[in-house]
Amino acid sequence: MAKIVVTGAAGFIGSNIVDYWIEKGHEVLSIDDLSSGKIENINPKSQFFKGDICSEKTSKRILEFSPDVICHQAAQISVPYSVSHPYIDAKINILGTIKMIECASKLKAKFLFASTGGAIYGEVTDIATEDTKPCLISPYALSKLTSEEYIKLLSQRSGFKYVILRYSNVYGPRQVPHGEAGVVSIFLENLINKKRSTINVFPEDLDGMVRDYVFVEDVVRANDLALMLDDSGVFNISTGIATKTKEIFLLVLESVRKYGLSIPDDAAIPVYSKARLGDLRRSLLDYSKAKKILKWEPKTDLKKGIDITVKWFLNKRPDM
Ligand SMILES: NC(=O)c1ccc[n+]([C@@H]2O[C@H](COP(=O)([O-])OP(=O)(O)OC[C@H]3O[C@@H](n4cnc5c(N)ncnc54)[C@H](O)[C@@H]3O)[C@@H](O)[C@H]2O)c1
């Protein structure tokens, strides 16, 4: 069994990863500053350290714990926020990541890094592979790619192994509305509160933008396979399936109705609005490399994943 540090352990993806590894019998140190993560997401069977990844105290705690692996999920995750606050984005996402890499270097611990295919490749004409040239249109994308380069460079010098996972749009239980697959929880919250939803569209495609939605359990499994990989590498973690925003809305609507919620017409019919500045028309990632080397494939189709997500959100409501 391994000793593992998971940063961002009170967040959406980090907490799902910790739960899985605790279940498998690993010893986990959960780290989070609770800036957006929730204390109730912290697995009570893990050790918890409340701290900022940029601080010396957090590095000291990690060095004391002396993990075999650091799985770095903590980040400032909002693309619009990175545009309005590039300094804070860079501080957390670049300098904070460098702090975590320094710990991995000192300990010769394996470094797993949550990167983003959705943001790094920018507008995709067909489907992006790991060799597709990055096209950076936000400080968030730049900070994630910069971190990737630091990981590669410092790993050459110190000899720790790394696995960089470029997630597409991740959805599932505990997801937050400002994440890269935010629409799933935004539509869900609107429907639960009987509010009308807005779909942002480009004039040439009124069904919305194309995204690649991957279920959080599949992302957790990718991290687990990365943990076991005896090599370094960069992998897209995605489904390769193009889904438009309107399809997501209809799937969420169908699912909430299936679980017995009555939705008035006002909320069941979305309104359409123009795409926002910086919105991508199409983002789609090829996961063949992960399939070949990590032996990873997504297992949960969108309908099933949305059903699980809707059921989870409905169950956590106090009035249900
Ligand atoms: N959700 C997606 O669709 C998606 C897609 C691509 C990449 N990612 C990446 O996956 C990772 C996890 O994302 P998520 O969706 O779970 O986000 P999240 O916001 O739910 O989790 C991030 C966690 O990091 C914590 N955190 C933020 N700044 C911190 C700091 N300075 N020190 C310590 N903790 C800090 C937050 O409190 C939060 O609990 C992030 O690195 C994100 O960039 C997410």
The ligand as an SDF file (V2000), in Angstrom:
LIG
                    3D

 44 48  0  0  0  0  0  0  0  0999 V2000
  -13.6500   19.9700  -13.1660 N   0  0  0  0  0  0  0  0  0  0  0  0
  -13.1790   19.9240  -14.4010 C   0  0  0  0  0  0  0  0  0  0  0  0
  -13.9490   19.8060  -15.3760 O   0  0  0  0  0  0  0  0  0  0  0  0
  -11.6800   19.9770  -14.6540 C   0  0  0  0  0  0  0  0  0  0  0  0
  -11.2240   19.8820  -15.9780 C   0  0  0  0  0  0  0  0  0  0  0  0
   -9.8530   19.9450  -16.2280 C   0  0  0  0  0  0  0  0  0  0  0  0
   -8.9620   20.0660  -15.1690 C   0  0  0  0  0  0  0  0  0  0  0  0
   -9.4310   20.1730  -13.8950 N   0  0  0  0  0  0  0  0  0  0  0  0
   -8.4560   20.3020  -12.7980 C   0  0  0  0  0  0  0  0  0  0  0  0
   -8.7350   19.3060  -11.8420 O   0  0  0  0  0  0  0  0  0  0  0  0
   -8.3760   19.7740  -10.5370 C   0  0  0  0  0  0  0  0  0  0  0  0
   -9.5340   19.6030   -9.5810 C   0  0  0  0  0  0  0  0  0  0  0  0
  -10.6190   20.4040  -10.0490 O   0  0  0  0  0  0  0  0  0  0  0  0
  -12.0640   20.3760   -9.3600 P   0  0  0  0  0  0  0  0  0  0  0  0
  -13.0590   20.4770  -10.4450 O   0  0  0  0  0  0  0  0  0  0  0  0
  -12.1360   19.2600   -8.3980 O   0  0  0  0  0  0  0  0  0  0  0  0
  -12.0500   21.7790   -8.6040 O   0  0  0  0  0  0  0  0  0  0  0  0
  -12.5110   22.1780   -7.1050 P   0  0  0  0  0  0  0  0  0  0  0  0
  -12.5440   23.6710   -7.0730 O   0  0  0  0  0  0  0  0  0  0  0  0
  -13.7290   21.4220   -6.7090 O   0  0  0  0  0  0  0  0  0  0  0  0
  -11.2800   21.6560   -6.2360 O   0  0  0  0  0  0  0  0  0  0  0  0
  -10.1080   22.4050   -6.0680 C   0  0  0  0  0  0  0  0  0  0  0  0
   -9.7580   22.3650   -4.5840 C   0  0  0  0  0  0  0  0  0  0  0  0
   -8.5190   23.0400   -4.3960 O   0  0  0  0  0  0  0  0  0  0  0  0
   -8.6090   23.7960   -3.2000 C   0  0  0  0  0  0  0  0  0  0  0  0
   -7.6410   24.8900   -3.2980 N   0  0  0  0  0  0  0  0  0  0  0  0
   -7.6930   25.9610   -4.1150 C   0  0  0  0  0  0  0  0  0  0  0  0
   -6.6220   26.7510   -3.9030 N   0  0  0  0  0  0  0  0  0  0  0  0
   -5.8830   26.1580   -2.9380 C   0  0  0  0  0  0  0  0  0  0  0  0
   -4.6510   26.5060   -2.2840 C   0  0  0  0  0  0  0  0  0  0  0  0
   -3.9910   27.6290   -2.5880 N   0  0  0  0  0  0  0  0  0  0  0  0
   -4.1680   25.6610   -1.3350 N   0  0  0  0  0  0  0  0  0  0  0  0
   -4.8490   24.5230   -1.0040 C   0  0  0  0  0  0  0  0  0  0  0  0
   -6.0030   24.1550   -1.5860 N   0  0  0  0  0  0  0  0  0  0  0  0
   -6.5150   24.9630   -2.5460 C   0  0  0  0  0  0  0  0  0  0  0  0
  -10.0380   24.2730   -3.1170 C   0  0  0  0  0  0  0  0  0  0  0  0
  -10.4490   24.6000   -1.7960 O   0  0  0  0  0  0  0  0  0  0  0  0
  -10.7910   23.0670   -3.6930 C   0  0  0  0  0  0  0  0  0  0  0  0
  -11.1830   22.1950   -2.6460 O   0  0  0  0  0  0  0  0  0  0  0  0
   -7.9350   21.2150  -10.7160 C   0  0  0  0  0  0  0  0  0  0  0  0
   -6.5310   21.2540  -10.7850 O   0  0  0  0  0  0  0  0  0  0  0  0
   -8.5400   21.6190  -12.0530 C   0  0  0  0  0  0  0  0  0  0  0  0
   -7.8120   22.6410  -12.6810 O   0  0  0  0  0  0  0  0  0  0  0  0
  -10.7770   20.1360  -13.6000 C   0  0  0  0  0  0  0  0  0  0  0  0
  1  2  1  0
  2  3  2  0
  2  4  1  0
  4  5  1  0
  4 44  2  0
  5  6  2  0
  6  7  1  0
  7  8  2  0
  8  9  1  0
  8 44  1  0
  9 10  1  0
  9 42  1  0
 10 11  1  0
 11 12  1  0
 11 40  1  0
 12 13  1  0
 13 14  1  0
 14 15  2  0
 14 16  1  0
 14 17  1  0
 17 18  1  0
 18 19  2  0
 18 20  1  0
 18 21  1  0
 21 22  1  0
 22 23  1  0
 23 24  1  0
 23 38  1  0
 24 25  1  0
 25 26  1  0
 25 36  1  0
 26 27  1  0
 26 35  1  0
 27 28  2  0
 28 29  1  0
 29 30  1  0
 29 35  2  0
 30 31  1  0
 30 32  2  0
 32 33  1  0
 33 34  2  0
 34 35  1  0
 36 37  1  0
 36 38  1  0
 38 39  1  0
 40 41  1  0
 40 42  1  0
 42 43  1  0
M  CHG  2   8   1  16  -1
M  END
$$$$
